[in-house]
Amino acid sequence: MDKILRAKVNLRNPYHFLGFGFGSGLIPFMPGTMGSIAAIPLILAMSYLPISLFIIVTLIAAIIGIRICEQVSADLDVHDHGAIVWDEIAGMMIVFIAIPLSWHSVLLGFVLFRFFDILKPWPISFIDKNIHGGWGIMLDDLVAGVMALACLHGIYWLLP
């Protein structure tokens, strides 16, 4: 992130704090990966919730993420800057819906999510190119999360 954009960042602003993934998106290399890693402690804490509350918290994170990402993009005057990683955090939450957490499930879910988020197979690539604003920033990562979730459930169904 260049100095001009860095000057626009204020982590005391709740939109920035959340949008930049508690600061993880400001790490100068692989911000999306850093945001995905920052989601792991949150997901571990959420694993103690009943599944219905896990889903509700995930839906809230996705819905408020539209506004968060839109606001931070407007503040930076850059659409979907790489440092904005709330979309990765919400996407990672989706990956672990109804998945029993262990070190190997967290690692596999993380790798699957990053695979879909980075390579952007269809329909993720279509969403990324054609939907803009807060919806566009969030939706491609949410779909990547759903695709990783489907793969993870498939793996656990095939290999119990």
N, C-alpha and C positions, 0 to 999 in steps of 0.2 A: 504494500500500500504506500503510495507516494506521500510526501510531506503535506501536500495540499489537502488530500483526502483525510490523512491522519489528523489534521487540525480540526476537521469537522466532527470527529468522534468524541463522544462524551459518555463514558460508561456510567456516569451518575444518572443519565437519562434512562429510564426503564426500557424504552424502546431499543436503545442502543445496547444496553446490558444484555437483554434477551436476544436481540437480533444478531449480535456478534457472539452469541453462544457463551455468555458469561466471560467474554474476553478471548475465548479459544479461537475465534475466527480471525483475530488480529495477529496470530502467530504467522510469521512471514512465509512459511512454506506449507503447502497442502492444507489450506484452511478448511476445506470440506471434510477432509479426513480428521482434522483436529476437532471440528464441531461434532462429528460422529463419535469420536472418542469421549468428548465432553458429555454426550448423552448417556453414556454407560452408567455412571453413578446414579443418575436420575432414574434410569430403567431398573437398576438394582433396588433402589428404594421403592419404586412402584410395584415391584414383584411381590411385596407384602400386602398389596391391596387385593381385595376380591376382584375377579376378572371383570365384573361389571364396572367397578370404579376405575380399573386400569383403562378400559375402553373409553369411559367418560373423560378421564384426564387426557387421554390421547386425542380425542375429538376436540376438546377445549384447546389443546396446544396447536392443533391444526387450524382451527377456526381463528384463534387470536393471532396465529402466525401470518395470516393473510394481511392483517392490519400492521403487524410489527414489521414485516418485510417491506411492505409498501411505504411505511413511514421512514424507515432507515434508508431505503433507496432514494426517496425524495430528499432526505437530509443530506445525503452524499451527492445527489444529482447524478447518480449512475444506476442504471437498471441492473439488478441482480449482481451486484459486486460480489466477488468471491469471498470476501470477509463476512458477508451476511450468511450465517449458518443455522439460523433457527429452523429453516426448512430441513436441514439434515437431522436436527434433533427430533423434530416431529416425525420425520420419516423413520428414524431409528426406533421411535416408540412403537410405530405400527409393526415393525419387524417382529417384535417380541410379544404380540398379542397371543395369549394362550400357549406360550412356549415355556416349558420348565427351564429355569435358568441354571446353567452350570458354566464352567469356564469354556467348555467346547461349544455349547450352544451360543454363548455370547460371541465367541470368536467366529463361528460359522455365520451367524446372523450379520455380524459386522462386515465380513468379507463379501457376503452376498449383496448386502445393501450397497457397499462401495462399488462392486462390480456393475450393478444396474445403474447407479448414479453416475458413474464415470463413462461407461460405454453408451448409455442412453439408447437401448434398443427401442423399436417401435412398441408402444405408443409414446414412450417417454420423449423421444426425439421430436415427435410431432408437437407435443405439449410445449416442450422447451422452445421451439421455434415460433409457435403460433399463438400462444397465450401470454399476455403481458401483465404488468402490474403485480400486485401482491399475489393474485391468483396464480399467475405464471411462475413466480418464484417458488411458491409452495407446491403446486400441483405435480410438477415433474418428480419431486422428491417423495411426495406422498405415494405416487404410483410406483416409484422404485421400491418404497417400503412395502407396498402390497405385493409386488412381484417377489421380493426377497422373502416375505412372510409365506407366500404360497410355496416357494421352493423349500423353505425350512420345514413347514408342516409336511410337505411331501417326503422329505428326507426322514423325518421322525415317524411318519406313517409306514414307510418302507423298511426302516431300520429301527424298530422300537427299542 
